[in-house]
Amino acid sequence: MSDKSLKSAYELAMERLAAEDEKAGRAPSRPLTDEQKQEIAQLRKECEAKLAEREIMHSKHVAEVQGDPAKLQELEQNLAIDRERAENALDAAIERVKNG
């Protein structure tokens, strides 16, 4: 298969997706401005820092509960919940930046 036929198939797929979005009433995506890109990068750094801080605290708590599997499992669940919340908040913030 040549690059031209792959590109053509890709373009057709993108056109199909754009048509589906139009039918569903979703606005077409527009390119991000440099300012939006910088703001999104800053949001990601902040989220990464919060998660790193949370993981440090998690490690400290894990050391404190050595030998207690129930507490260890609870700590793991709490970390997973915190990670999911942070990622969801990041996704929402990025979406707000994209939408203006």
MIDOSE-1310 file (N, C-alpha, C; in nm, 2 decimals, decimal comma, always signed):
residues 100
msdk	+0,08/-0,12/+0,00/+0,00/+0,00/+0,00/+0,09/+0,12/+0,00; +0,06/+0,22/-0,08/+0,14/+0,34/-0,09/+0,09/+0,44/+0,02; +0,18/+0,54/+0,04/+0,14/+0,65/+0,14/+0,02/+0,72/+0,09; +0,00/+0,74/-0,04/-0,11/+0,81/-0,09/-0,24/+0,74/-0,06
slks	-0,25/+0,61/-0,08/-0,37/+0,54/-0,05/-0,40/+0,54/+0,10; -0,30/+0,54/+0,19/-0,32/+0,54/+0,33/-0,37/+0,68/+0,37; -0,31/+0,78/+0,31/-0,36/+0,92/+0,34/-0,50/+0,94/+0,30; -0,53/+0,89/+0,18/-0,67/+0,90/+0,13/-0,77/+0,83/+0,22
ayel	-0,73/+0,71/+0,27/-0,82/+0,64/+0,36/-0,84/+0,72/+0,49; -0,73/+0,78/+0,54/-0,73/+0,86/+0,66/-0,82/+0,98/+0,64; -0,80/+1,04/+0,53/-0,89/+1,16/+0,50/-1,03/+1,13/+0,49; -1,06/+1,01/+0,43/-1,20/+0,97/+0,42/-1,26/+0,94/+0,56
amer	-1,18/+0,88/+0,64/-1,23/+0,85/+0,78/-1,25/+0,98/+0,85; -1,16/+1,08/+0,84/-1,18/+1,20/+0,91/-1,31/+1,28/+0,86; -1,33/+1,27/+0,73/-1,45/+1,33/+0,67/-1,58/+1,27/+0,73; -1,57/+1,13/+0,74/-1,69/+1,06/+0,79/-1,71/+1,10/+0,94
laae	-1,61/+1,11/+1,02/-1,62/+1,15/+1,16/-1,67/+1,30/+1,17; -1,62/+1,38/+1,08/-1,67/+1,52/+1,08/-1,82/+1,53/+1,05; -1,86/+1,45/+0,95/-2,00/+1,44/+0,91/-2,09/+1,39/+1,03; -2,04/+1,29/+1,10/-2,11/+1,24/+1,22/-2,12/+1,34/+1,33
deka	-2,02/+1,41/+1,35/-2,02/+1,52/+1,45/-2,12/+1,63/+1,41; -2,12/+1,66/+1,28/-2,22/+1,77/+1,24/-2,36/+1,72/+1,26; -2,39/+1,59/+1,23/-2,52/+1,54/+1,25/-2,56/+1,54/+1,39; -2,47/+1,51/+1,48/-2,49/+1,50/+1,62/-2,50/+1,64/+1,69
grap	-2,46/+1,75/+1,61/-2,47/+1,88/+1,66/-2,35/+1,93/+1,74; -2,24/+1,85/+1,72/-2,11/+1,89/+1,79/-2,04/+1,99/+1,70; -1,98/+2,09/+1,76/-1,91/+2,19/+1,68/-1,78/+2,13/+1,64; -1,73/+2,17/+1,52/-1,60/+2,12/+1,47/-1,49/+2,18/+1,56
srpl	-1,39/+2,10/+1,57/-1,28/+2,15/+1,66/-1,20/+2,25/+1,58; -1,14/+2,35/+1,65/-1,06/+2,45/+1,59/-0,92/+2,44/+1,65; -0,82/+2,48/+1,58/-0,68/+2,47/+1,63/-0,67/+2,56/+1,76; -0,59/+2,51/+1,85/-0,56/+2,58/+1,97/-0,47/+2,70/+1,95
tdeq	-0,49/+2,80/+2,02/-0,40/+2,92/+2,01/-0,27/+2,88/+2,09; -0,17/+2,96/+2,07/-0,05/+2,94/+2,16/-0,08/+2,96/+2,30; -0,16/+3,06/+2,33/-0,20/+3,09/+2,47/-0,27/+2,97/+2,53; -0,36/+2,91/+2,46/-0,44/+2,79/+2,51/-0,34/+2,68/+2,53
kqei	-0,25/+2,66/+2,44/-0,15/+2,55/+2,45/-0,07/+2,57/+2,58; -0,03/+2,69/+2,61/+0,05/+2,72/+2,73/-0,03/+2,70/+2,85; -0,16/+2,74/+2,85/-0,24/+2,72/+2,96/-0,27/+2,57/+2,99; -0,29/+2,50/+2,89/-0,31/+2,35/+2,90/-0,18/+2,29/+2,96
aqlr	-0,07/+2,33/+2,91/+0,06/+2,27/+2,96/+0,07/+2,31/+3,11; +0,04/+2,43/+3,15/+0,05/+2,47/+3,29/-0,05/+2,38/+3,37; -0,17/+2,36/+3,32/-0,27/+2,28/+3,40/-0,21/+2,14/+3,42; -0,15/+2,08/+3,31/-0,10/+1,95/+3,32/+0,02/+1,94/+3,42
kece	+0,10/+2,04/+3,42/+0,21/+2,05/+3,52/+0,16/+2,05/+3,66; +0,06/+2,13/+3,68/+0,00/+2,15/+3,82/-0,07/+2,02/+3,86; -0,13/+1,95/+3,77/-0,19/+1,82/+3,80/-0,09/+1,72/+3,84; +0,02/+1,72/+3,76/+0,13/+1,62/+3,78/+0,19/+1,65/+3,92
akla	+0,21/+1,77/+3,95/+0,27/+1,81/+4,08/+0,18/+1,76/+4,20; +0,04/+1,78/+4,18/-0,05/+1,74/+4,29/-0,04/+1,59/+4,30; -0,04/+1,52/+4,19/-0,03/+1,37/+4,20/+0,10/+1,33/+4,26; +0,21/+1,39/+4,23/+0,34/+1,36/+4,29/+0,33/+1,38/+4,44
erei	+0,28/+1,49/+4,48/+0,26/+1,52/+4,62/+0,18/+1,41/+4,69; +0,07/+1,37/+4,63/-0,02/+1,27/+4,68/+0,05/+1,14/+4,69; +0,13/+1,11/+4,59/+0,20/+0,98/+4,60/+0,31/+0,98/+4,71; +0,37/+1,09/+4,73/+0,47/+1,10/+4,84/+0,40/+1,07/+4,98
mhsk	+0,28/+1,14/+4,99/+0,20/+1,12/+5,12/+0,16/+0,97/+5,13; +0,12/+0,92/+5,02/+0,08/+0,78/+5,01/+0,19/+0,69/+5,06; +0,31/+0,71/+5,01/+0,43/+0,63/+5,05/+0,45/+0,64/+5,20; +0,44/+0,76/+5,25/+0,46/+0,78/+5,40/+0,35/+0,70/+5,47
hvae	+0,23/+0,70/+5,43/+0,12/+0,63/+5,50/+0,14/+0,48/+5,49; +0,19/+0,44/+5,37/+0,21/+0,29/+5,35/+0,32/+0,24/+5,45; +0,42/+0,32/+5,47/+0,53/+0,29/+5,57/+0,47/+0,28/+5,71; +0,37/+0,36/+5,74/+0,31/+0,37/+5,87/+0,22/+0,24/+5,90
vqgd	+0,16/+0,19/+5,80/+0,07/+0,08/+5,82/+0,13/-0,06/+5,78; +0,26/-0,07/+5,78/+0,32/-0,19/+5,74/+0,26/-0,31/+5,82; +0,22/-0,41/+5,75/+0,17/-0,53/+5,81/+0,02/-0,54/+5,83; -0,05/-0,43/+5,79/-0,19/-0,43/+5,80/-0,25/-0,43/+5,66
pakl	-0,29/-0,54/+5,61/-0,33/-0,55/+5,47/-0,46/-0,47/+5,44; -0,55/-0,47/+5,54/-0,68/-0,39/+5,52/-0,65/-0,24/+5,51; -0,56/-0,19/+5,59/-0,53/-0,05/+5,58/-0,45/-0,02/+5,45; -0,37/-0,11/+5,42/-0,29/-0,09/+5,29/-0,38/-0,09/+5,17
qele	-0,48/-0,18/+5,17/-0,58/-0,18/+5,06/-0,66/-0,05/+5,06; -0,70/+0,00/+5,17/-0,77/+0,12/+5,18/-0,69/+0,24/+5,13; -0,56/+0,24/+5,16/-0,47/+0,35/+5,11/-0,46/+0,34/+4,96; -0,45/+0,22/+4,91/-0,44/+0,20/+4,76/-0,57/+0,25/+4,69
qnla	-0,68/+0,22/+4,75/-0,81/+0,27/+4,69/-0,82/+0,42/+4,70; -0,78/+0,48/+4,81/-0,78/+0,62/+4,82/-0,69/+0,69/+4,72; -0,57/+0,63/+4,70/-0,48/+0,69/+4,60/-0,54/+0,68/+4,46; -0,61/+0,57/+4,43/-0,67/+0,55/+4,30/-0,78/+0,65/+4,28
idre	-0,86/+0,68/+4,38/-0,97/+0,77/+4,38/-0,91/+0,91/+4,36; -0,81/+0,95/+4,44/-0,75/+1,08/+4,42/-0,69/+1,10/+4,28; -0,63/+1,00/+4,23/-0,57/+1,01/+4,09/-0,69/+1,03/+3,99; -0,79/+0,96/+4,00/-0,91/+0,97/+3,91/-0,97/+1,11/+3,92
raen	-0,99/+1,16/+4,04/-1,04/+1,29/+4,06/-0,95/+1,40/+4,00; -0,83/+1,39/+4,02/-0,73/+1,48/+3,96/-0,74/+1,48/+3,81; -0,74/+1,36/+3,76/-0,74/+1,35/+3,61/-0,87/+1,40/+3,55; -0,99/+1,38/+3,62/-1,11/+1,43/+3,58/-1,12/+1,58/+3,59
alda	-1,06/+1,64/+3,69/-1,06/+1,78/+3,71/-0,97/+1,84/+3,60; -0,86/+1,77/+3,57/-0,77/+1,82/+3,46/-0,84/+1,82/+3,33; -0,91/+1,71/+3,30/-0,99/+1,70/+3,17/-1,09/+1,81/+3,16; -1,16/+1,84/+3,27/-1,26/+1,95/+3,27/-1,20/+2,08/+3,25
aier	-1,08/+2,11/+3,31/-1,02/+2,23/+3,30/-0,96/+2,25/+3,15; -0,91/+2,15/+3,10/-0,86/+2,15/+2,96/-0,98/+2,18/+2,86; -1,09/+2,12/+2,89/-1,21/+2,14/+2,80/-1,26/+2,29/+2,81; -1,25/+2,34/+2,94/-1,29/+2,48/+2,95/-1,19/+2,57/+2,87
vkng	-1,07/+2,54/+2,87/-0,97/+2,62/+2,80/-0,99/+2,61/+2,65; -1,02/+2,49/+2,60/-1,05/+2,47/+2,46/-1,17/+2,54/+2,41; -1,27/+2,55/+2,50/-1,40/+2,61/+2,46/-1,40/+2,76/+2,48; -1,29/+2,81/+2,54/-1,29/+2,96/+2,56/-1,33/+3,00/+2,69
